[in-house]
Amino acid sequence: MLSGPDNTTSMELYLQDVEVSIPGSSRVLFRVSEMSVKSGEPLCVHGPSGQGKTTFLHLLAGLLRPDKGSVRLGGEDFSSLSERERDTKRKRHFGVVFQQHNLLGYLTATENVLLGMPTGVPDRNDRVREALTRMGMEPKDKTHCKWLSQGERQRVAVARVLAAQPQVILADEPTSSLDQLNAAAVLDALLEAAEKATLVVVSHDVRIRERFLRKMDFQGFGAP
Amino acid sequence: MNPIHLALLNLRRHPGNTLIGLLAIGLAVGIGGLLLRLHHVGADRFGNMVRSGDAIVGAKSGELDILLNAMNLEGDYPDFFTSRLYWSLQNRHRLEFMENPDYVTGLVPIVYCAKYRGARVIGTNDDFLRQPGLAVSFDQGAWVGQDRNIVLGANVARQHNLRVGDKISVDPWTGSAPGASSIFTYEFTVSGILQPLDNRWDGALFIGMAQARTILERSHVAINSPWGSDVLHYVIVHLKPGGYPGLRNLINQMTITQAVSVPQAMDELQRLTGGSRTLALAAMFLALILGSLCVAGLFGGRFEVLSGELAILRALGYSRGETSARLLWEAILLGGAACLLGAVLDFSFFGLFQQWMTANLSGPAIPYIPAWRSYPVWLLAMGATVISASLPLYRLYRQDAHNTLRRSS
């Protein structure tokens, strides 16, 4: 699972000597001595609740900085960039499926998917429609997300990532609200996207873990 | 999706909140605009008052009444008094029990006798042209030289496009007593047009005393007055410094008329009207503050929702600048729409106020203050709305997206 940085893969995520503490405390939440994820080699992160898996995913997305060590993206020290630069890179290169879906309730499914796409994409409407169709959400594309069920929201959140066609996909429990059939469809779509993108999935779901060749048993030091 | 589009969608998709904010600010802007324009009305109403002379002598009717009727040409047809008083002062005749009134430096007799299309026609003499501190000069022509000549104030000539040599007909205006209306009209030839004086006399017309008396002789004034048509309404008195007490004692104690100190009466008027104008301004600010507080309450009440929403945007890669812009645009769009609503209310209702005031206040028509003069209220409202939105913005700008998203999960 561990390997050195490979700069030939433009969007490889490489972590070295990373340490993240609990905010406002010196207590370490988790440490990662070295880790690399690259395109075509999707990684499933699993482990008990409260160990900091979501924080780990946020770290990869650049939403927070490590207290020690570095997170490199495509060879560049992503974690040392300014917040604005990390925002720009996240918008341009990342697609994140959040555990709580993080959709804006007053926007329609289509608008929420559009929200995750960088501006200036020429065929954005086609891509949005295609992603929603793939997730079986086209019939509800004009529905405000506050009226959707948890499962439907989750599928819209996945569609948002698929439509953006990012180079790095991070997914936090992407199937937690889905039935078996829809969970399989979501996983198929994510793994298909992972052929061209770097994919990290955090999940408790055994069915998901079984589909990944690379797995990481996340053992943090737990929340207080 | 850019910040403006997001802000617009948020406003449209939360119609209840948007409507409350829109009405709160819109009503505040409308009321504030109306109050500001009423403040301007108050200022304009007395802004062009004639400022000439140190004292006015008129029939007893109260200081402000005399001041407003003589210097602001407003009010009903005033009572008159004999013009012998004027001649006594003019000729410095010894009045019984009094010293010569040698503190008097100038006198201008005033008698109202007619109207031309609502403008007062003032009977006076050429002393009108030689008032200390008031440069009266002619744009065209000269003072009335012969019978049936009339001099026009600058505004009258401009409004009715009149020139020297034109003939105009005036209607007698001799009060509202029975028989006051007259079937006669009098034709005059314009002999001169005054340069603008920047006061109410720009909206008046002037004829000689003899002509005024001719009009009065054929009216009820000559019948009802013990002095016939030999009457005046006011005498504007120019005094030496410190001369007013002497004049006041002479006039108030020895005659049936009343002397009014122009500076003192002006101060009193300013005190009375200034208070209400200040109150109008204070009410305007209060209305805006209430509207702004309402919007601040709306934004503040939505803080938790906004906090989560902006954290989501940050997580999707929107910068702090973009998320702040989205919030500011929301305030600008809301404030702009509310200003538009307020301006419409202001525009619609000011005309009604103007009509009501014109009908209930005698004197010159209440001036129309154009709606654009409410612009300070619009700017204040926009500023207040943006500030209201900026209070949560400050907290959101310091937001840690990771922690906010963790808390919401």
Interface residues (C-beta under 8 A of the other chain):
Chain A: P23 T54 T55 H58 A61 L63 L64 E83 R84 D87 T88 K89 R90 K91 R92 F94 V96 F98 Q99 Q100 N102 L103 L104 Y106 L107 E111 L114 L115 G116 P118 T119 H144
Chain B: M1 N2 L6 L9 N10 R13 H14 E309 I312 L313 R314 A315 L316 G317 Y318 S319 R320 G321 D400 A401 H402 N403 L405 R406 S408 S409
